[in-house]
Each structure stands twice: as C-alpha cells, then as structure tokens.
Amino acid sequence: MRMSVQADRSIILLTGDITQQDAGAIVNAANAQLAPGGGVCGAIHRAGGPAIWEECRALAQKRGPLPTGQAVATTGGRMKARYVIHSVGPVWHGGTSGEAEQLASCYRQSVRVADELGLESIAFPSISTGVFGYPLELAAPVALRAVAEALRSARNVKDVRFVLFDAETMKAYEAAAKAAPGAPQRGE
C-alpha cells in the first residue's frame, strides 16, 4: 500500500525482511546501549556484521546510553543500506507515561538523521511493538502520523518504507493508513 504525503513523497507499506532493503538507511529498533539483541535488532546486527557493533560500541562509550526517542546512525555494514539508524523506542506502560510522544519522536528523529545524511530513502520496522510491548493497533497510527509529518519538512528524504515482519503487523498498519487523512492508494 502506498500513501502519498506530497507530490514527490510517499510512504509504502510492505511485508518482508528489513535487512534486505536497498535503501539509504534502515532503522534499528535499538536498546539504549546500542548492543546486539533479539528481534529486528539482532537480525540487523547479524546481517550487517561486526562493523555495526564496533560503531555502536564507540558511540555508547562516547555518549552513554541513547535516550528513548532519539536516533543515531552507523554504517550499514554488509547490507545494501548504506546506514543503520538506531532509535530506542518506549517500553509500553499502559499509555500513560508519554509512550506515544516518545514513539513519534523515534520516527521523526530517524527521518531527521536520514535527511541530514542527504539520503532519499529510509526503511522502518514497527518500533516498540515486539518485546517492548507497544500494542500494534496503537503504534501504527502514531508511526504513520509522525513519518508523514517529518516527510513534509524533509529536504532530501522522499521514500519511506515500513517493512513489516508479518501479516498481523501489516494488517494493523493498513488499517491505520486507511483511517489517516489523505486516502492511501493501492499498489506496490
């Protein structure tokens, strides 16, 4: 499914393996220490190889833990993507601890980092909806709104893909896209 944000900017929803995306950057649903973990994070570190962890370790030693909602970039290592943008999503605590704003910040900050790197494309997973427990049906609209907002002010980023792991996640994002302002268009 494709959502047009502006004439030359769009958001595409697809099911697949984010590590296989040929994009300027892919986004890692990271932990605060930027260490290899499970889920999307582990898959990205395995696919990209040790160069990603080496840069992550150096960043963590220099900056300390990455705060929730922030984003930093490293090499893409052995993947097609030139960069990995690491962003720490919120742990779900029932929705009363600022989780929606923190999640939106992950997406906005990741687009900002990609834009500053001069990239035209970025691929996202569904941040915080795995082990961090953020409900899919609540996370999807936050993610789509935040990315659409960030795309409107981006200078370079034009192509955003949500590369979703399974049919359940795709269904939640499609429902959020259909409910969003501006009718999504079927295709791709």
Secondary structure, 3 states (H helix, E strand, C coil): CEEEEECCEEEEEEECCHHHCCCCEEEEEECCCCCCCCHHHHHHHHHHCHHHHHHHHHHHHHHCCCCCCCEEEEECCCCCCCEEEEEECCCCCCCCCCHHHHHHHHHHHHHHHHHHCCCCEEEECCCCCCCCCCCHHHHHHHHHHHHHHHHHHCCCCCEEEEEECCHHHHHHHHHHHHHCCCCCECCC
